[in-house]
Amino acid sequence: MLAWNSALPSIAWPSADVGAADLAALAAAGYQDVILPSTATGDPAAPLLALDGIQGIVVDDALSADLQAAAGAASPSVRTTAIDALTAQLAAEAAARPGRGLVLALDRTWPYAQPGLPDTLAALKSTSAAAFVPLSSILATTPVAGRVTEGVASEERAAAFTELAADAAAETAFSSVLDDPAPLLDPRRLERIALYALAWHDDDAGWTEAVAAFRERSNEIVTSVKLEQGSDMALLAAHANVKIAVSNSLPYPVNVRVTVDPQGPILRVLESQLITVEPESTATAVIPVEAVANGQVTVLTSIESPTGVPLDSGHASVAVHAEWEGIGTLVVIVVLVLIFVAGLLRLIVTRRRARRQREAADESETADDVASEGRDG
């Protein structure tokens, strides 16, 4: 429906309580023409009005009511009576102002069933009082100067429409985390368009509930990618990595850039990192940092879309002890030296013990030999 091509310009069709204050907003939204009820314009001499920044297409309310009565009639007898009334009104209009263009419209409220529409259109085509023309023929006529009444303003609905537009803009900006935003944005756009339907006009409570649900879901979407806040950290080396966890509750993979910004000069970040977080999962970014001095520093961790849209941020405290790397190295060296010395001393002691045992054995053998020679003599 959104890709439907038409040769007609952008036409707005607001509710019957539209007023002069609404025209500027419609023109700013890009509409070139607006369909207006004759109750809001009086009884102009032409169906096309030149208004402030926009053209008005005037719908004849009285004739439209007759058309709706005929088209909506389920009983053939009632339908015939309504069609006769409509053709009589058209004949009177043609006699009073021959050649004048007229615009008629059907009701847009629910339900939309028009069981008598085919018969009504067939009767209108067969009458000599009027002839069908496309809407483009009306738009091709010369507009006459006109005015619109103030209408019935609703500050609550105006505020809701403004909030819906702001939510849509926020979702569009957020969608830059996706390779293809269409699966997320297209259904949301249709939901928002449905909230503008006149079917809600007589159901304020239902409309308010639907708007609240739409806005709640919008907030869930734009906060679905966030930092998983961890505890404070300690860096024990001059060069280390800071690990930042990012969660994604969307059913689509997202791309985010993770940045660490120390709020002090004792720590320097070497680079940010662009990561992809799979659907409904968590990924970890590894940010290389360099210690400049020792101490305590607060770091601001933030994530943003690849186009720079902020998504979430948080603070953490980092204790930097860069000298511990040197101390640790020295301790390891000392331990290794001690192990080497201990091993060397053990080897020396073992060899000396073995030599003394050999010497004692040799002395014992010598004594045994001397004693044996004495007995033999």
C-alpha positions in Angstrom: 0.0 0.0 0.0 2.9 2.4 0.8 4.3 1.8 -2.7 1.0 2.5 -4.5 1.7 4.9 -7.4 -0.9 7.6 -8.3 -0.9 10.5 -10.6 -2.7 12.6 -8.0 -0.8 14.9 -5.7 -0.6 14.4 -2.0 -4.1 14.8 -0.6 -5.0 14.9 3.1 -8.4 13.8 4.3 -8.8 14.9 8.0 -11.9 14.5 10.1 -14.9 16.8 9.8 -13.8 18.9 12.7 -10.7 20.2 10.8 -10.1 23.9 11.2 -8.0 26.8 9.8 -5.3 26.1 12.4 -4.7 22.6 10.9 -4.0 23.8 7.4 -0.5 25.1 8.1 0.5 21.8 9.7 -0.9 19.8 6.7 1.0 22.0 4.3 4.2 21.7 6.3 3.7 17.9 6.2 3.9 18.0 2.4 0.3 17.9 1.4 -0.8 19.9 -1.6 -4.6 19.5 -1.2 -6.9 18.8 1.7 -10.4 17.4 1.5 -12.8 19.6 3.5 -16.5 19.2 4.4 -18.8 22.0 3.2 -19.7 22.6 6.8 -16.2 23.9 7.3 -16.1 26.1 4.2 -19.6 27.5 3.9 -21.2 27.2 0.4 -18.4 28.1 -2.0 -19.1 28.7 -5.7 -16.5 26.1 -6.8 -15.3 22.7 -5.5 -11.7 23.8 -5.3 -10.6 26.6 -2.9 -7.3 28.6 -2.7 -6.4 28.5 1.0 -3.3 29.6 2.9 -0.5 27.4 1.4 -2.8 24.6 0.4 -5.8 23.9 -1.9 -9.2 22.7 -0.4 -11.3 20.1 -2.1 -14.8 20.7 -0.9 -17.1 17.7 -0.2 -20.8 18.5 -0.4 -22.1 17.2 2.9 -25.8 17.1 2.1 -25.4 15.2 -1.2 -22.8 12.9 0.4 -25.2 12.0 3.2 -27.8 11.0 0.5 -25.1 9.0 -1.3 -24.2 7.2 1.9 -27.8 6.5 2.7 -28.3 4.9 -0.7 -25.0 3.0 -0.7 -25.4 1.7 2.8 -29.0 0.5 2.4 -29.3 -3.2 2.7 -33.1 -3.3 1.8 -33.9 -2.9 -1.9 -36.9 -0.7 -1.2 -35.0 1.6 1.2 -32.2 1.7 -1.4 -34.6 2.7 -4.2 -36.1 5.5 -2.1 -32.6 6.8 -1.2 -31.4 6.7 -4.8 -34.5 8.6 -5.9 -33.8 11.3 -3.2 -30.1 11.5 -4.3 -30.9 11.9 -8.1 -33.6 14.5 -7.2 -31.1 16.6 -5.2 -28.6 16.3 -8.1 -31.2 17.5 -10.6 -32.1 20.5 -8.4 -28.4 21.4 -8.1 -27.9 21.1 -11.8 -30.8 23.3 -12.5 -29.7 25.9 -10.0 -26.0 25.9 -11.0 -25.5 24.1 -14.3 -22.0 22.9 -15.0 -20.7 23.3 -11.5 -18.4 20.6 -10.2 -19.4 18.6 -7.2 -17.4 16.2 -4.9 -19.2 13.5 -3.0 -17.7 11.1 -0.4 -18.7 8.0 1.4 -18.5 7.5 5.1 -15.1 6.3 6.4 -16.2 4.9 9.7 -16.4 1.2 10.6 -18.0 -0.9 9.3 -17.2 -0.2 5.7 -19.9 -2.4 4.1 -21.7 -0.6 1.2 -24.1 -3.2 -0.1 -26.0 -0.7 -2.2 -23.0 1.0 -3.8 -23.1 -0.8 -7.2 -26.8 0.0 -7.7 -26.3 3.6 -6.6 -23.4 4.2 -9.0 -25.4 2.6 -11.8 -28.3 4.9 -11.2 -26.0 8.0 -11.1 -24.4 7.0 -14.4 -27.8 6.7 -16.1 -29.2 10.0 -14.9 -28.9 13.1 -17.1 -28.5 15.4 -14.1 -24.9 14.6 -13.5 -21.8 13.1 -15.2 -18.9 11.3 -13.6 -15.5 12.9 -13.8 -12.2 11.9 -12.3 -10.9 13.9 -9.3 -8.0 15.1 -11.4 -10.6 17.1 -13.4 -11.7 18.9 -10.3 -8.1 19.6 -9.4 -7.5 21.0 -12.9 -10.2 23.7 -12.4 -9.3 27.2 -11.2 -9.5 27.5 -7.4 -11.5 30.3 -5.9 -10.6 32.2 -2.7 -12.1 30.6 0.3 -11.8 30.3 4.1 -12.1 27.5 6.7 -13.8 27.8 10.1 -11.8 27.4 13.2 -12.9 23.8 13.7 -12.9 21.9 17.0 -9.4 21.8 18.5 -8.2 18.9 20.7 -5.0 19.7 22.6 -4.8 16.1 23.9 -5.0 14.6 20.4 -2.6 17.2 19.0 -0.1 16.4 21.8 -0.5 12.6 21.1 0.1 13.1 17.4 3.3 15.1 18.2 4.5 12.4 20.5 3.8 9.7 17.9 5.8 11.6 15.4 8.7 12.0 17.8 8.6 8.3 18.6 8.7 7.5 14.9 11.7 9.8 14.4 13.5 8.1 17.4 12.8 4.6 16.0 14.1 5.7 12.6 17.3 7.1 14.1 17.8 3.9 16.3 17.3 1.7 13.2 20.7 2.7 12.0 22.0 -0.2 14.1 20.4 -2.6 11.6 21.8 -3.6 8.2 18.2 -3.6 6.9 15.8 -1.4 9.0 12.7 -2.4 6.9 11.7 -5.5 9.0 11.6 -3.2 12.1 10.3 0.0 10.7 7.7 -1.1 8.1 5.3 -2.8 10.6 5.7 0.1 13.0 4.8 2.6 10.3 1.6 0.7 9.5 0.7 0.6 13.2 1.2 4.4 13.5 -0.8 5.0 10.3 -3.6 2.9 11.8 -3.7 5.2 14.8 -4.6 8.2 12.5 -7.7 6.4 11.2 -11.0 8.0 11.8 -12.4 4.7 13.1 -10.9 5.9 16.5 -12.8 9.2 16.3 -15.7 8.0 18.5 -13.6 5.7 20.8 -11.4 8.0 22.8 -10.7 5.4 25.5 -9.7 2.8 23.0 -7.6 5.2 21.0 -5.8 6.4 24.2 -5.0 2.8 25.1 -3.7 2.0 21.7 -1.5 5.1 21.6 -0.1 4.2 25.1 0.7 0.7 23.8 2.4 2.0 20.7 4.5 4.4 22.7 5.5 1.7 25.3 6.6 -0.5 22.5 8.6 2.4 20.9 10.4 2.9 24.2 11.2 -0.9 24.3 12.7 -0.7 20.8 14.9 2.3 21.3 16.2 0.8 24.6 16.6 -2.8 23.4 20.4 -2.4 22.9 22.1 -1.4 26.1 25.2 -1.8 28.2 25.4 -4.6 30.7 26.7 -2.7 33.7 29.5 -4.4 35.5 31.5 -3.8 38.7 34.5 -1.5 39.2 37.7 -2.7 37.5 41.4 -2.8 38.4 44.2 -2.6 35.8 47.5 -4.1 36.9 49.5 -3.5 33.8 50.6 -0.6 31.7 48.8 -2.1 28.7 45.6 -3.9 29.2 42.1 -4.5 27.8 38.8 -3.2 29.2 35.9 -5.6 28.5 32.4 -4.1 27.9 29.3 -6.3 27.6 26.5 -5.2 25.3 23.1 -6.9 25.2 20.5 -7.0 22.3 16.9 -8.0 23.0 15.8 -7.5 19.3 15.2 -10.5 17.0 17.7 -9.0 14.6 21.5 -8.6 14.8 22.7 -5.1 15.5 26.0 -3.2 14.9 27.2 -0.9 17.6 30.3 1.1 18.4 31.6 0.8 21.9 33.7 3.7 23.3 35.5 4.2 26.6 36.3 7.7 27.7 38.4 8.2 30.8 37.5 11.2 32.9 41.1 11.8 33.8 44.6 11.9 32.4 46.0 8.7 34.0 44.4 6.4 31.5 44.5 6.6 27.7 42.2 4.6 25.4 43.9 3.4 22.2 40.7 2.8 20.1 37.0 2.2 20.1 35.5 -1.0 18.7 32.6 -1.8 16.3 30.9 -5.1 17.2 27.9 -7.1 16.0 25.5 -8.4 18.7 23.5 -11.4 17.6 19.7 -11.5 18.1 18.6 -11.8 21.8 22.2 -12.2 23.0 25.1 -10.5 24.6 28.5 -9.7 23.0 31.7 -8.3 24.6 33.9 -5.5 23.2 37.6 -5.5 24.1 39.0 -2.0 24.3 42.8 -1.6 24.5 43.9 1.0 27.1 47.3 2.3 28.3 48.1 3.4 31.8 49.8 6.8 32.0 50.0 7.0 35.8 48.7 5.2 38.9 45.5 6.1 40.7 41.7 6.0 40.5 39.8 7.2 37.5 36.1 7.2 36.4 35.5 6.1 32.8 32.4 6.9 30.7 31.4 3.9 28.7 29.0 4.5 25.8 27.5 2.7 22.8 26.2 4.3 19.6 25.0 3.2 16.2 27.5 3.2 13.3 26.0 6.5 12.2 26.6 8.1 15.7 23.2 7.8 17.3 23.7 7.5 21.1 22.1 4.3 22.5 23.3 3.9 26.1 26.1 5.0 28.5 27.3 4.3 32.0 30.1 5.1 34.5 32.6 2.8 36.2 35.6 3.3 38.5 38.9 1.9 37.4 41.9 1.5 39.8 45.1 1.8 37.8 48.2 0.0 39.3 50.6 0.0 36.4 53.7 -0.6 38.7 52.2 -3.9 39.8 53.3 -5.3 36.5 57.0 -4.5 37.3 56.6 -5.7 40.8 55.0 -8.9 39.6 57.8 -9.4 37.2 60.4 -8.8 39.9 58.7 -11.2 42.2 58.6 -13.8 39.5 62.4 -13.3 38.8 63.2 -13.5 42.6 61.2 -16.6 42.9 62.9 -18.2 39.9 66.3 -17.2 41.3 65.4 -18.7 44.7 64.2 -21.9 43.1 67.5 -22.0 41.0 69.6 -21.4 44.1 67.7 -23.9 46.2 68.1 -26.4 43.4 71.8 -25.7 43.1 72.3 -26.0 46.9 70.4 -29.2 47.0 72.5 -30.6 44.2 75.7 -29.6 46.0 74.5 -31.0 49.3 73.5 -34.3 47.6 76.8 -34.6 45.8 78.8 -34.0 49.0 76.7 -36.5 51.0 77.3 -39.0 48.2 81.1 -38.3 48.3 81.3 -38.7 52.1 79.4 -41.9 51.8 81.9 -43.2 49.2 84.8 -42.1 51.3 83.4 -43.8 54.4 82.8 -47.0 52.3 86.4 -46.9 51.0 87.8 -46.4 54.5 85.7 -49.4 55.7 87.0 -51.6 52.9 90.6 -50.6 53.7 90.2 -51.4 57.4 88.8 -54.8 56.5 91.8 -55.6 54.2 94.3 -54.7 56.9 92.6 -56.9 59.4 92.6 -59.8 57.0 96.3 -59.5 56.3 97.1 -59.6 60.0 95.2 -62.9 60.5 97.0 -64.4 57.5 100.5 -63.5 58.9 
